[in-house]
Amino acid sequence: MISTANNDVKSPGRRVSSRGRTPSGKPNPIDVHVGARVRLRRTLLGMSQEKLGEALGLTFQQVQKYERGANRVGASRLFDLSRVLDVPVSFFFDDMSEEVEALSPRLISGLAEEPASFETDPMTKRETLELVRAYYRITDPHVRKRVLDLAKALGAVTDIG
């Protein structure tokens, strides 16, 4: 194997890793979008980069790099950001344009096919998760039971019609 200057590894029959960057070497637009959403929420809260960094155990320079998209945000860091900024993880992906979505590393590398098994399972849909969260925010158990009964009844009517 040959290691290149940018830590990409070349071996026979394997593609070179781009670490999610575009072919030109610029940060991936999705990473830039996520960073912009971090900056948006931080500024809406009136929080400085220093304060956010302190809450995450980072320097303000690291926060700057995340916000510019220069550094990619990993899953555990995204989870921490969602907690500190008091938003769901999905917030960081909201309002993403189709043009930006089309530049995901998976699509850039030519792996554009969606796995069919994920498309058909209702438990993987955002709508299901939102419904479950809303359901469990109902504090009165009697009201919650009535909502469940209503959902079942509406589902039965849909099945008949």
Secondary structure, 3 states (H helix, E strand, C coil): CEECCCCCEECCCCCCCCCCCCCCCCCCHHHHHHHHHHHHHHHHCCCCHHHHHHHHCCCHHHHHHHHHCCCCCCHHHHHHHHHHCCCCHHHHHCCCCHHHHCCCHHHHCCCCCCCHHHHHCHHHCHHHHHHHHHHHHCCCHHHHHHHHHHHHHHHHHHHHC
